[in-house]
Amino acid sequence: MDSSARTAASDAVPFSRIAWIAGALSSAVQPSRLWVGFLAALLLWIPGLVWDRAVGPAIDPPGLLAEPWDDIERDDSQRTLRRLAVIHVPELTFEGAVLPARELAAALEARADELGRDPQADKVRAAARRAASLVPLTSFQALATAEADAASAIVDGALALDVRPVAAGFRAAVIDIPVACFRRDTVFACAYGAWATLVLLVMCGALARMEVSQLSGRGVLSARAGLTFAAERWNTLVLSWAAPVGIAFILGLACWAWGFLFRAEFGGWVGAALYVLPLAVGAVAGLSLLVASLGAPFTPAAVACDGLDSLDASQRGAIYFLARPLLWVIVLLASLTVIAVGLVILRLFGWCLTAFPAAMVDLGAGGTAPVHSIPLSPTRWSVPLEPRSAIVWGWVLLAAFLVTGASVSLVAGVLTRAYLALREACDGQPTDAAWPYEVPIDVSDVPRTPAA
């Protein structure tokens, strides 16, 4: 039995492949891939920041996953803000019936800076933090903060060797947060969700092509070559997700239209007698969504590795699940484990890149230098008004782009290797085979050239 047959016959293969999948940790930080990831981060962040600037706050301070505030909670926050204003900045007056938390927090920060080393300054800064915690969130700010919290849960669980927070973090990042965003701000969720899907699929397609090109021995692709490949196939990459969802949506509309029969007496009898029709249509719609969900993690890799069209790419991951469900689950769990480890490394890198230098600069400046962390915290989201602080904030924002881009590169590389491992086990194709395939000539079939 050859190696491909042995591979296809054993579900124990992923355990020997974990180290190979983990090789994506090193390839993800290649300069060319970091450039692609950095561009992806820019394309994800900049439109979100522009949206926030144009639309303004839309989410209550607790965030997306918390329940919206009722009138009692809003009244409590206003009483808290007015108490802080009366105690610490009684000379200020605010127009309107609602005291703005953002303006009060800025005023309290300014008062704390005026006090300098006065012991009262610490109390004023605590009051400023309390006021900042009551500032309403903009939609992208709330989304980014929730996703950052989910990533933190994954990292904390990985450090504690506890599977539960890791699983909860992945579920929140992929399911709970997008659903909550759609429920709380439907317009933003639809507009930004469509844009983020386009960006992620195209950029992950580029990164997947770069990964498989290196694994197949064709060399390390430049960022330009990877992006060119993805740009030429952007419609295939996007339709690999959009087509199954569109099919399910159209079939769902048919079921919705069938419900109108029950609004009339005679139509209700017809609808009930022929109810098997919407059952069949609804089953096809549900299966389409199920297939799309199972194949979604691997569609960019399917396009990049095998040159598949959109529907074939969307189904490939589901086909592997149906063929080898235990294998599929093991490979996915191994991939999530590698991603969790990678996020731990990126958190340490982010700390080295921002927190440690900021702490040392602050010590050297005696507390007079502007200090910022990676701006995912709601209290550090808005651009500072003081010029020096704004410049530092901008540099730290670039660091945030770099960390985000490295995360995108990591996920794309890991899922590409996972797809290749599944393909090898299910189809017998070696992991170093990439489209277009190079088939060597069988010299035994080549007619001999007569000697001169």
C-alpha positions as CSV (number, residue, x, y, z in Angstrom):
1,M,0.0,0.0,0.0
2,D,1.5,3.3,-1.0
3,S,1.7,6.4,1.3
4,S,-1.4,8.1,-0.2
5,A,-3.5,5.0,0.3
6,R,-2.2,4.6,3.9
7,T,-3.0,8.3,4.5
8,A,-6.5,7.9,3.2
9,A,-7.2,4.9,5.3
10,S,-6.3,6.3,8.7
11,D,-8.0,8.9,10.8
12,A,-4.9,9.1,13.0
13,V,-3.1,11.1,10.4
14,P,-4.0,14.6,11.9
15,F,-2.1,13.8,15.1
16,S,1.1,13.4,13.1
17,R,0.2,16.5,11.1
18,I,-0.3,18.9,14.0
19,A,3.4,19.9,13.9
20,W,3.1,20.4,10.1
21,I,0.0,22.6,10.5
22,A,1.8,24.5,13.2
23,G,4.4,25.4,10.6
24,A,2.0,28.1,9.6
25,L,3.1,30.0,12.7
26,S,6.4,30.8,11.1
27,S,5.3,31.3,7.5
28,A,2.5,33.7,8.6
29,V,5.1,36.3,9.7
30,Q,7.0,36.4,6.4
31,P,7.4,40.0,5.2
32,S,5.3,39.5,2.1
33,R,2.4,38.0,4.0
34,L,2.6,40.7,6.7
35,W,2.2,43.2,3.9
36,V,-1.0,41.5,2.7
37,G,-2.3,41.1,6.2
38,F,-1.5,44.8,6.9
39,L,-3.4,45.8,3.8
40,A,-6.3,43.6,5.0
41,A,-6.3,45.3,8.4
42,L,-6.2,48.8,6.8
43,L,-9.2,47.9,4.6
44,L,-11.1,46.5,7.6
45,W,-10.3,49.3,10.1
46,I,-10.4,52.5,8.0
47,P,-14.0,52.1,6.7
48,G,-15.1,51.3,10.2
49,L,-13.4,54.4,11.6
50,V,-15.0,56.5,8.9
51,W,-18.4,55.0,9.6
52,D,-18.1,55.8,13.3
53,R,-17.0,59.3,12.6
54,A,-19.9,59.9,10.2
55,V,-22.7,58.2,12.2
56,G,-21.7,58.6,15.8
57,P,-22.6,56.5,18.9
58,A,-25.3,53.8,18.5
59,I,-24.5,51.2,21.2
60,D,-25.0,51.4,24.9
61,P,-21.7,51.4,26.9
62,P,-21.9,47.7,28.1
63,G,-21.3,46.7,24.5
64,L,-22.8,44.4,21.8
65,L,-23.2,41.2,23.9
66,A,-24.9,43.0,26.8
67,E,-28.6,43.8,26.8
68,P,-29.5,47.3,25.7
69,W,-30.1,49.8,28.5
70,D,-33.6,50.6,29.6
71,D,-34.8,54.0,30.9
72,I,-33.8,53.2,34.5
73,E,-30.2,52.4,33.6
74,R,-29.9,55.5,31.4
75,D,-31.2,57.6,34.3
76,D,-28.7,56.0,36.7
77,S,-25.8,56.8,34.3
78,Q,-26.9,60.4,34.1
79,R,-27.1,60.7,37.9
80,T,-23.6,59.3,38.1
81,L,-22.3,61.8,35.5
82,R,-23.9,64.8,37.2
83,R,-22.5,63.7,40.6
84,L,-19.0,63.5,39.1
85,A,-19.4,66.9,37.5
86,V,-20.6,68.6,40.7
87,I,-17.8,67.1,42.8
88,H,-14.8,67.6,40.5
89,V,-15.7,70.3,37.9
90,P,-18.6,72.4,39.4
91,E,-17.7,75.4,37.3
92,L,-18.6,73.7,34.0
93,T,-22.0,73.9,32.5
94,F,-23.4,71.6,29.8
95,E,-26.2,72.5,27.4
96,G,-29.2,70.2,27.1
97,A,-30.9,67.8,29.4
98,V,-28.4,65.0,28.8
99,L,-25.0,65.4,30.2
100,P,-22.4,64.1,27.5
101,A,-20.1,61.5,29.1
102,R,-17.3,62.0,26.5
103,E,-17.1,65.8,27.2
104,L,-17.2,65.2,30.9
105,A,-14.4,62.6,30.8
106,A,-12.2,65.0,28.7
107,A,-12.9,67.8,31.2
108,L,-11.9,65.5,34.1
109,E,-8.7,64.4,32.4
110,A,-7.8,68.1,31.8
111,R,-8.5,68.9,35.5
112,A,-6.3,65.9,36.6
113,D,-3.5,67.2,34.4
114,E,-3.8,70.7,35.9
115,L,-3.6,69.2,39.4
116,G,-0.3,67.5,38.5
117,R,1.2,65.7,41.6
118,D,-1.6,66.8,43.9
119,P,-3.1,63.8,45.7
120,Q,-6.5,64.9,44.5
121,A,-5.4,64.2,40.9
122,D,-5.7,60.4,41.4
123,K,-9.3,60.8,42.5
124,V,-10.1,63.0,39.5
125,R,-8.5,60.5,37.1
126,A,-10.6,57.7,38.6
127,A,-13.6,59.9,38.0
128,A,-12.5,60.5,34.4
129,R,-12.3,56.7,33.9
130,R,-15.7,56.2,35.4
131,A,-17.2,58.9,33.1
132,A,-15.4,57.3,30.1
133,S,-16.9,53.9,30.9
134,L,-20.4,55.5,30.4
135,V,-19.6,56.9,26.9
136,P,-21.9,55.3,24.3
137,L,-20.1,53.2,21.7
138,T,-20.0,53.6,18.0
139,S,-20.9,50.6,16.0
140,F,-17.5,49.6,14.7
141,Q,-15.9,50.5,18.0
142,A,-18.4,48.1,19.7
143,L,-17.7,45.4,17.1
144,A,-13.9,45.7,17.4
145,T,-14.0,45.8,21.2
146,A,-16.2,42.7,21.3
147,E,-13.9,40.8,18.9
148,A,-10.9,41.9,20.9
149,D,-12.5,40.6,24.1
150,A,-13.2,37.3,22.3
151,A,-9.6,37.0,21.2
152,S,-8.5,37.8,24.8
153,A,-10.7,35.0,26.1
154,I,-9.1,32.6,23.6
155,V,-5.6,33.7,24.7
156,D,-6.5,33.5,28.4
157,G,-7.9,30.0,28.0
158,A,-4.9,28.9,26.1
159,L,-2.5,30.2,28.7
160,A,-4.6,28.5,31.5
161,L,-4.9,25.3,29.4
162,D,-8.7,25.6,29.8
163,V,-10.7,24.6,26.7
164,R,-14.0,26.3,27.8
165,P,-13.0,29.9,27.4
166,V,-11.2,29.0,24.2
167,A,-14.4,27.5,22.8
168,A,-16.5,30.4,24.1
169,G,-14.1,32.9,22.5
170,F,-14.2,31.2,19.1
171,R,-18.0,30.9,19.2
172,A,-18.4,34.6,20.2
173,A,-16.0,35.7,17.5
174,V,-17.7,33.7,14.7
175,I,-21.4,33.6,15.8
176,D,-22.5,35.6,18.8
177,I,-20.9,38.9,18.0
178,P,-22.0,39.1,14.3
179,V,-25.5,38.1,15.4
180,A,-25.6,40.7,18.1
181,C,-24.2,43.3,15.7
182,F,-27.0,42.5,13.2
183,R,-29.6,42.8,16.0
184,R,-28.3,46.0,17.4
185,D,-27.4,47.9,14.2
186,T,-28.8,46.1,11.2
187,V,-27.7,48.8,8.6
188,F,-24.1,48.8,9.8
189,A,-24.0,45.0,10.1
190,C,-25.2,44.5,6.5
191,A,-23.0,47.2,5.0
192,Y,-19.8,46.5,7.0
193,G,-20.4,42.7,6.9
194,A,-20.6,42.7,3.1
195,W,-17.4,44.8,2.9
196,A,-15.5,42.7,5.5
197,T,-16.5,39.5,3.7
198,L,-15.2,40.8,0.4
199,V,-11.9,41.9,2.0
200,L,-11.3,38.8,4.1
201,L,-12.1,36.4,1.2
202,V,-9.9,38.2,-1.3
203,M,-7.0,38.6,1.2
204,C,-7.3,35.1,2.5
205,G,-7.3,33.9,-1.1
206,A,-4.0,35.7,-1.6
207,L,-2.5,34.3,1.6
208,A,-3.7,30.8,0.8
209,R,-2.1,31.0,-2.6
210,M,1.2,32.2,-1.1
211,E,1.1,29.3,1.5
212,V,0.4,26.5,-1.1
213,S,3.0,28.0,-3.5
214,Q,5.7,27.7,-0.8
215,L,4.6,24.2,0.3
216,S,4.6,23.0,-3.3
217,G,8.2,24.1,-3.8
218,R,7.3,26.9,-6.2
219,G,9.0,29.5,-4.1
220,V,7.8,32.3,-1.8
221,L,5.4,34.5,-3.7
222,S,5.6,38.2,-3.4
223,A,2.8,40.2,-1.9
224,R,2.0,41.5,-5.4
225,A,1.8,38.1,-7.0
226,G,-0.5,36.8,-4.2
227,L,-2.8,39.8,-4.5
228,T,-2.8,39.5,-8.3
229,F,-4.0,35.9,-8.0
230,A,-6.7,36.8,-5.6
231,A,-7.8,39.9,-7.7
232,E,-8.2,37.7,-10.8
233,R,-10.5,35.3,-8.8
234,W,-12.2,37.7,-6.5
235,N,-15.6,36.9,-7.9
236,T,-15.0,33.1,-7.4
237,L,-13.8,33.7,-3.8
238,V,-16.8,35.9,-2.9
239,L,-19.4,33.7,-4.6
240,S,-18.0,30.7,-2.7
241,W,-19.7,32.2,0.3
242,A,-22.4,34.3,-1.3
243,A,-23.8,31.7,-3.7
244,P,-25.0,29.1,-1.2
245,V,-26.4,31.9,1.1
246,G,-28.2,33.4,-2.0
247,I,-29.7,30.1,-2.9
248,A,-31.0,29.6,0.6
249,F,-32.4,33.2,0.7
250,I,-34.3,32.7,-2.6
251,L,-35.7,29.3,-1.5
252,G,-36.6,30.9,1.9
253,L,-38.5,33.6,0.0
254,A,-40.5,30.8,-1.7
255,C,-41.4,29.4,1.7
256,W,-42.3,32.9,3.0
257,A,-44.6,33.4,-0.1
258,W,-46.3,30.0,0.6
259,G,-47.3,31.3,4.0
260,F,-49.6,33.9,2.3
261,L,-51.9,31.0,1.3
262,F,-52.9,30.6,4.9
263,R,-54.3,34.1,5.1
264,A,-57.4,33.0,3.2
265,E,-59.8,30.1,4.1
266,F,-59.5,28.2,0.9
267,G,-55.8,29.0,0.4
268,G,-55.2,27.6,3.9
269,W,-56.6,24.3,2.9
270,V,-54.5,24.3,-0.3
271,G,-51.4,25.2,1.6
272,A,-52.0,22.5,4.2
273,A,-52.7,19.8,1.6
274,L,-49.6,20.6,-0.4
275,Y,-47.4,21.5,2.6
276,V,-44.9,18.9,1.4
277,L,-43.7,21.4,-1.2
278,P,-42.4,24.1,1.2
279,L,-41.0,21.3,3.4
280,A,-38.9,20.1,0.5
281,V,-37.9,23.6,-0.6
282,G,-37.0,24.5,3.0
283,A,-35.0,21.4,3.4
284,V,-32.9,22.3,0.3
285,A,-32.4,25.8,1.7
286,G,-31.3,24.4,5.1
287,L,-28.9,22.0,3.5
288,S,-27.5,24.8,1.4
289,L,-26.7,26.8,4.5
290,L,-25.3,23.7,6.2
291,V,-23.0,22.9,3.3
292,A,-21.9,26.5,3.2
293,S,-21.2,26.6,6.9
294,L,-19.1,23.4,6.8
295,G,-17.1,24.5,3.8
296,A,-16.7,28.2,4.7
297,P,-13.4,27.8,6.6
298,F,-11.7,26.1,3.6
299,T,-13.2,27.9,0.5
300,P,-10.2,30.3,0.0
301,A,-7.8,27.4,0.2
302,A,-10.0,25.3,-2.2
303,V,-9.8,28.1,-4.8
304,A,-6.1,28.8,-4.2
305,C,-4.9,25.1,-4.1
306,D,-7.2,23.5,-6.6
307,G,-8.5,26.3,-8.8
308,L,-12.1,25.3,-8.1
309,D,-15.2,27.4,-9.1
310,S,-17.4,29.0,-6.4
311,L,-19.9,26.2,-5.9
312,D,-17.3,23.4,-5.9
313,A,-15.1,25.4,-3.5
314,S,-18.1,26.0,-1.1
315,Q,-18.9,22.3,-1.1
316,R,-15.4,20.8,-0.8
317,G,-15.1,21.2,3.0
318,A,-18.6,19.8,3.5
319,I,-17.7,16.8,1.2
320,Y,-14.7,16.1,3.3
321,F,-16.9,16.2,6.4
322,L,-19.4,13.8,5.0
323,A,-16.6,11.5,3.8
324,R,-14.5,11.5,7.0
325,P,-16.4,13.3,9.8
326,L,-14.0,12.3,12.6
327,L,-11.0,13.3,10.5
328,W,-12.6,16.6,9.7
329,V,-13.3,17.4,13.4
330,I,-9.8,16.4,14.5
331,V,-8.2,18.6,11.8
332,L,-10.4,21.5,12.7
333,L,-9.7,21.2,16.4
334,A,-5.9,21.0,15.6
335,S,-6.2,24.1,13.5
336,L,-8.1,26.0,16.2
337,T,-5.4,24.9,18.7
338,V,-2.6,26.3,16.5
339,I,-4.6,29.5,16.0
340,A,-5.0,29.9,19.8
341,V,-1.3,29.4,20.3
342,G,-0.6,32.0,17.5
343,L,-2.9,34.5,19.2
344,V,-0.9,34.0,22.5
345,I,2.3,34.8,20.6
346,L,0.7,37.8,19.0
347,R,-0.5,39.1,22.3
348,L,3.1,38.9,23.7
349,F,4.3,40.6,20.5
350,G,1.7,43.4,20.9
351,W,2.9,43.8,24.5
352,C,6.5,44.1,23.5
353,L,5.6,46.5,20.7
354,T,3.4,48.9,22.7
355,A,3.1,48.4,26.4
356,F,6.8,47.9,27.3
357,P,8.1,50.9,25.3
358,A,5.2,53.0,26.6
359,A,6.0,52.1,30.2
360,M,9.7,52.9,29.8
361,V,9.0,56.2,28.0
362,D,6.6,57.2,30.7
363,L,9.2,56.5,33.4
364,G,11.8,58.5,31.5
365,A,9.4,61.4,30.9
366,G,8.2,61.5,34.5
367,G,4.6,61.0,33.6
368,T,4.6,63.9,31.0
369,A,4.7,61.8,27.8
370,P,1.5,60.7,26.0
371,V,1.0,57.0,26.5
372,H,-1.4,54.8,24.5
373,S,-2.1,51.1,24.3
374,I,-3.4,49.4,21.2
375,P,-6.6,51.4,20.8
376,L,-9.3,48.7,21.1
377,S,-10.3,49.9,24.6
378,P,-13.4,52.2,24.4
379,T,-11.6,54.7,26.7
380,R,-8.8,55.1,24.1
381,W,-10.8,54.9,20.9
382,S,-11.2,58.6,19.8
383,V,-8.3,60.5,18.4
384,P,-6.7,62.7,21.1
385,L,-7.0,66.4,20.7
386,E,-3.5,67.2,21.9
387,P,-1.1,67.1,18.9
388,R,1.7,65.1,20.5
389,S,-0.7,62.6,21.9
390,A,-2.4,62.3,18.5
391,I,0.9,61.4,16.9
392,V,1.7,58.7,19.4
393,W,-1.9,57.4,19.0
394,G,-1.3,57.2,15.3
395,W,1.9,55.2,15.7
396,V,0.2,52.8,18.1
397,L,-2.7,52.5,15.7
398,L,-0.3,51.3,13.0
399,A,1.0,48.7,15.5
400,A,-2.6,47.6,15.9
401,F,-2.9,47.2,12.1
402,L,0.2,45.1,12.1
403,V,-1.0,42.8,14.8
404,T,-4.4,42.5,13.1
405,G,-2.8,41.7,9.8
406,A,-0.6,39.1,11.4
407,S,-3.7,37.5,12.8
408,V,-5.4,37.4,9.4
409,S,-2.2,35.9,7.9
410,L,-2.0,33.3,10.6
411,V,-5.6,32.1,10.2
412,A,-5.3,31.9,6.4
413,G,-2.1,29.9,6.6
414,V,-3.4,27.4,9.2
415,L,-6.7,26.8,7.3
416,T,-4.8,26.3,4.1
417,R,-2.6,23.6,5.7
418,A,-5.7,22.1,7.3
419,Y,-7.4,21.9,3.9
420,L,-4.3,20.2,2.3
421,A,-4.2,17.7,5.2
422,L,-7.9,16.9,4.6
423,R,-7.4,16.7,0.9
424,E,-4.5,14.3,1.3
425,A,-6.4,12.0,3.7
426,C,-9.7,12.0,1.6
427,D,-8.5,12.2,-2.0
428,G,-5.0,10.9,-1.7
429,Q,-3.5,14.0,-3.2
430,P,-0.1,15.0,-1.7
431,T,0.1,18.2,0.2
432,D,2.6,19.6,-2.1
433,A,0.3,19.4,-5.2
434,A,-1.0,22.8,-6.2
435,W,-3.1,24.0,-9.2
436,P,-2.1,24.1,-12.0
437,Y,-0.8,20.6,-11.5
438,E,2.5,19.6,-13.1
439,V,2.2,16.1,-14.4
440,P,5.6,14.6,-15.4
441,I,5.8,12.8,-18.8
442,D,5.9,9.0,-18.7
443,V,9.0,8.4,-20.8
444,S,8.0,4.8,-21.5
445,D,5.2,6.0,-23.7
446,V,7.4,8.4,-25.7
447,P,8.4,6.8,-29.1
448,R,12.1,6.5,-29.6
449,T,13.7,8.8,-32.0
450,P,15.6,6.9,-34.7
451,A,19.3,7.4,-34.5
452,A,20.7,9.5,-37.2
